[in-house]
Amino acid sequence: MSRALLYLVSALLVVGFAAALEPKGGLGKPKEADKEVKDAVNAVSRQIISKARVSSNTILIPVLYSKQTVAGTNYFVKIRLGAGQGGQYIHAKIFWDLKGKYTLVSIKDANGPDPITFF
């Protein structure tokens, strides 16, 4: 076997093994909101406020999120509307495409204890 072919086969095995370790298409375990998801929410905040029909000065506070790896990334985010205690919650589905653009896909009303699920 030529050296180039050996390198190619080795590289394919490594890439295939790495891909097998990261589940594709499934919804990941919920995590506390971090900079990554806060950036996603900020990028589509106007659309979230419009769809949720809340005041334009409403503070959006990402609390938890789960990710789904597709041809890009779907973020399923639990967001508290406003900074007060026991406020209103929504879940937002935000898509990040392979070109780095965020799009709000949908939102739904939620309660504080509601788990993050597909919608």
C-alpha positions in Angstrom: 0.0 0.0 0.0 1.4 3.4 -0.9 2.2 5.9 1.8 -0.4 8.4 0.5 -3.1 5.7 0.6 -2.1 4.7 4.1 -2.4 8.3 5.3 -5.8 8.7 3.6 -7.2 5.5 5.2 -5.8 6.5 8.6 -7.3 10.0 8.4 -10.7 8.6 7.4 -10.6 6.2 10.4 -9.8 9.0 12.8 -12.5 11.3 11.4 -15.0 8.5 11.4 -14.2 7.6 15.0 -14.4 11.3 16.1 -17.8 11.7 14.4 -19.1 8.5 16.1 -18.3 10.0 19.5 -20.5 13.1 19.0 -24.2 12.2 18.5 -25.8 13.9 15.5 -29.5 14.8 15.3 -30.3 14.2 19.0 -31.0 16.8 21.6 -28.0 17.3 23.9 -28.3 17.4 27.7 -29.4 20.8 29.1 -26.6 23.1 30.2 -26.6 26.5 31.9 -26.6 29.4 29.5 -23.1 30.4 28.5 -21.6 33.1 26.1 -22.3 30.9 23.1 -26.1 30.8 23.7 -26.3 34.3 25.0 -24.8 35.5 21.7 -27.4 33.4 19.8 -30.3 35.0 21.8 -28.8 38.5 21.4 -28.6 38.0 17.6 -32.4 37.3 17.3 -33.6 39.3 20.3 -35.8 41.6 18.2 -37.6 38.7 16.6 -38.1 37.0 20.0 -39.6 40.1 21.5 -41.9 40.5 18.5 -43.1 36.9 18.5 -43.5 36.9 22.3 -45.5 40.1 22.1 -43.7 41.7 25.0 -42.4 45.3 25.5 -39.4 46.2 23.4 -37.4 47.0 26.5 -38.0 43.5 28.0 -34.7 41.9 29.2 -34.2 38.4 27.8 -32.3 36.2 30.2 -31.1 32.8 28.8 -31.3 30.3 31.6 -30.7 26.8 30.1 -30.2 25.4 26.6 -29.7 22.2 24.7 -28.1 21.8 21.3 -28.9 19.7 18.3 -26.3 19.2 15.7 -27.7 19.2 12.2 -26.4 20.9 9.1 -25.6 23.7 11.5 -26.8 23.9 15.1 -30.3 24.2 16.6 -30.3 25.8 20.0 -33.3 25.1 22.3 -33.2 27.8 24.9 -35.2 28.5 28.0 -35.4 32.3 28.4 -36.8 34.3 31.3 -38.6 37.4 30.2 -37.5 40.2 32.5 -35.2 40.4 35.5 -37.9 40.0 38.2 -38.3 36.9 40.4 -40.7 34.2 39.1 -41.2 35.9 35.8 -42.6 34.5 32.5 -40.6 32.0 30.5 -40.4 31.0 26.9 -38.5 28.4 24.9 -36.9 29.5 21.7 -35.5 27.4 18.9 -32.6 29.3 17.2 -30.8 27.9 14.2 -27.2 28.7 13.5 -26.3 27.9 9.9 -22.9 26.9 8.5 -22.2 30.5 7.4 -22.6 31.8 10.9 -26.0 33.4 10.7 -28.6 33.0 13.5 -32.3 32.6 12.7 -35.2 32.4 15.1 -37.2 29.3 14.1 -40.0 29.4 16.7 -40.9 30.1 20.3 -43.4 28.6 22.8 -44.7 29.6 26.2 -43.1 27.8 29.1 -43.1 27.6 32.9 -40.0 27.8 35.0 -39.8 24.0 35.7 -40.7 22.9 32.1 -37.9 20.8 30.6 -36.3 21.7 27.3 -37.8 19.5 24.5 -38.1 19.3 20.8 -40.8 21.7 19.3 
